[in-house]
Amino acid sequence: MEQVTPNPADILVVDDSEIMRHMIAEILKNSEILKKDDAPVATASSGEDALAKIANRKFKVVVTDNNMPGMSGVELTEAIRQQLHDQETIIIGTSVNREAWIAAAFKNAGANRFISKEEAHMLPEMIAELAT
């Protein structure tokens, strides 16, 4: 049976760091595991920006940093799950910190998984696993 995975165009990467947004988007766009598409991975520079984009379009996957000015990634996760009543979107929290409390906070907010940014190269495999 063929593995069904989201198109990269169905993924929103949220990070206040332009370098990290670009790096994660490139990892996802260039992945052999995820199906390629001409449309780029969508990006947002803040939790508020992400919510505005999500209000206009349904994403299958949201990859969000935690430590951002304004709304944190944990708060964004809570907003997606509670305010938007969206239980279907796959949410993966990220952080440069590998502390257990951050992973627990994402899980308690409704995220599917947490991954440290230094392990970002594993995101395509994680998304493919969660999408099946």
Secondary structure, 3 states (H helix, E strand, C coil): CCCCCCCHHHEEEECCCHHHHHHHHHHHHCCCCCCCCCCCCEEECCHHHHHHHHHHCCCCEEEEECCCCCCCHHHHHHHHHHHCCCCCCEEEEEECCCCHHHHHHHHHHCCCEEEEHHHHHHHHHHHHHHHC
